[in-house]
Amino acid sequence: MGDRGHPVGGMCWRRAFPGRPAEAGRAREFVQFLISGFSRADDVVLAAGEMTANALQHTRSGLPGGLFVVEVRAWRGGVALSVTDQGGTREPCPRPLAPPADWDDPLALAESGRGLLTIAALASVWDWCGGPSGRTVRAQFTRWGSR
């Protein structure tokens, strides 16, 4: 790993998007275009969607005039994805799944709040860094069999 926890070598692309809901789809398209030949492209694009949705919903990036930045790094062994937002009051924290005994609780059946759990399940490794003025969520996806 190089500085900032990124793999060494390969190619890097970065793009800023306005903090509007329609831009989440454009961010996914940007990622898909860059990694279309990667064996785990669907996983990376899904993670990009979750990361951008979190940036828009939970940080100042989703406020008028906000923005978020998507970075894709590709190297022979895989892809690293990161989304940087404009920060907020809460730190990224996966919401635990409810145990089966709690399935009667409406929150257990919620259709949102599982983004970081999804990223954790798909990525070889993920983390976040930063603070209230801006955070970056990062995930690495190695080729199948390279974990």
C-alpha positions as CSV (number, residue, x, y, z in Angstrom):
1,M,0.0,0.0,0.0
2,G,1.1,3.5,-0.8
3,D,0.4,6.7,1.0
4,R,-3.2,7.3,2.2
5,G,-3.8,3.5,2.1
6,H,-4.0,3.3,-1.7
7,P,-2.3,0.6,-3.8
8,V,0.9,1.5,-5.5
9,G,1.0,1.8,-9.3
10,G,-1.8,1.6,-11.9
11,M,-4.0,4.3,-13.1
12,C,-6.1,6.9,-11.2
13,W,-9.1,8.9,-12.2
14,R,-10.9,11.5,-10.1
15,R,-14.1,13.5,-10.8
16,A,-16.1,16.0,-8.7
17,F,-19.9,15.8,-9.0
18,P,-22.5,18.4,-7.8
19,G,-24.4,17.3,-4.7
20,R,-27.7,16.6,-6.4
21,P,-29.5,13.2,-6.4
22,A,-29.3,12.8,-10.2
23,E,-25.5,12.9,-9.9
24,A,-25.4,9.6,-8.1
25,G,-26.4,7.9,-11.3
26,R,-23.8,9.8,-13.2
27,A,-21.2,8.8,-10.7
28,R,-22.1,5.1,-11.1
29,E,-21.8,5.5,-14.9
30,F,-18.4,7.2,-14.5
31,V,-17.2,4.2,-12.4
32,Q,-18.7,1.6,-14.8
33,F,-17.1,3.2,-17.8
34,L,-13.6,3.1,-16.1
35,I,-13.8,-0.5,-14.9
36,S,-16.0,-2.2,-17.5
37,G,-13.5,-5.0,-18.1
38,F,-12.9,-5.7,-14.4
39,S,-14.3,-9.1,-13.2
40,R,-16.0,-7.5,-10.2
41,A,-17.3,-4.4,-11.9
42,D,-20.8,-4.9,-10.7
43,D,-19.6,-5.0,-7.0
44,V,-17.6,-1.8,-7.5
45,V,-20.5,0.0,-9.2
46,L,-22.9,-1.1,-6.4
47,A,-20.5,0.1,-3.8
48,A,-20.1,3.4,-5.7
49,G,-23.9,3.8,-5.5
50,E,-24.0,3.2,-1.8
51,M,-21.1,5.6,-1.1
52,T,-22.6,8.4,-3.2
53,A,-26.0,7.9,-1.6
54,N,-24.5,8.2,1.8
55,A,-22.6,11.3,0.8
56,L,-25.7,12.9,-0.4
57,Q,-28.0,11.8,2.4
58,H,-25.7,12.1,5.5
59,T,-23.3,15.0,4.8
60,R,-23.2,18.6,3.7
61,S,-22.5,17.3,0.1
62,G,-26.2,16.9,-0.3
63,L,-27.0,20.5,0.6
64,P,-27.4,23.2,-2.0
65,G,-24.0,24.0,-3.5
66,G,-22.5,20.8,-2.2
67,L,-20.3,18.3,-4.1
68,F,-18.7,14.9,-3.7
69,V,-15.6,13.5,-5.4
70,V,-15.3,10.0,-6.8
71,E,-11.8,8.4,-7.3
72,V,-11.1,5.2,-9.0
73,R,-7.7,3.5,-9.0
74,A,-7.1,0.4,-11.1
75,W,-4.1,-1.8,-11.0
76,R,-3.3,-5.4,-12.1
77,G,-4.7,-6.9,-8.9
78,G,-7.9,-4.9,-8.5
79,V,-9.7,-1.6,-8.1
80,A,-9.8,0.9,-5.3
81,L,-12.8,3.2,-5.0
82,S,-13.2,6.2,-2.8
83,V,-15.9,8.9,-2.3
84,T,-15.0,12.1,-0.5
85,D,-17.8,14.2,0.9
86,Q,-18.0,17.6,2.6
87,G,-18.5,16.2,6.1
88,G,-21.2,16.2,8.6
89,T,-22.1,15.8,12.2
90,R,-21.9,12.0,12.3
91,E,-19.1,9.5,11.5
92,P,-19.7,6.7,9.1
93,C,-20.9,3.7,11.1
94,P,-22.5,0.5,9.8
95,R,-25.9,-0.2,11.3
96,P,-26.0,-3.8,12.6
97,L,-28.5,-6.2,11.2
98,A,-31.3,-7.0,13.6
99,P,-31.3,-10.5,15.0
100,P,-34.1,-12.7,13.9
101,A,-36.0,-12.2,17.2
102,D,-36.3,-8.5,16.3
103,W,-37.9,-9.0,12.8
104,D,-41.2,-7.5,14.2
105,D,-39.4,-4.2,14.7
106,P,-40.1,-2.0,11.7
107,L,-36.5,-0.8,11.7
108,A,-35.4,-4.4,11.0
109,L,-37.2,-4.3,7.7
110,A,-36.0,-0.8,6.7
111,E,-35.1,-0.3,3.1
112,S,-32.2,2.0,3.9
113,G,-29.3,2.1,6.4
114,R,-27.4,-0.9,5.0
115,G,-25.0,0.9,2.7
116,L,-21.8,0.4,4.7
117,L,-22.8,-3.2,5.5
118,T,-23.1,-3.8,1.8
119,I,-19.8,-2.2,1.1
120,A,-18.2,-4.3,3.8
121,A,-19.7,-7.5,2.3
122,L,-18.5,-6.7,-1.2
123,A,-15.0,-5.2,-0.7
124,S,-11.8,-7.0,0.2
125,V,-11.2,-4.2,2.7
126,W,-12.9,-0.8,3.4
127,D,-12.3,2.1,5.8
128,W,-12.9,5.8,6.1
129,C,-10.8,8.8,7.2
130,G,-11.4,12.5,7.8
131,G,-13.5,14.5,10.1
132,P,-16.4,16.9,10.3
133,S,-15.2,19.1,7.4
134,G,-14.9,16.2,5.0
135,R,-14.6,12.4,5.0
136,T,-13.4,9.8,2.5
137,V,-14.9,6.3,2.4
138,R,-12.5,3.9,0.6
139,A,-12.9,0.3,-0.6
140,Q,-10.6,-2.1,-2.4
141,F,-11.8,-4.9,-4.6
142,T,-9.3,-7.6,-5.6
143,R,-9.8,-9.9,-8.5
144,W,-11.6,-13.1,-7.6
145,G,-9.2,-15.5,-5.9
146,S,-6.9,-12.7,-4.9
147,R,-8.4,-12.0,-1.5
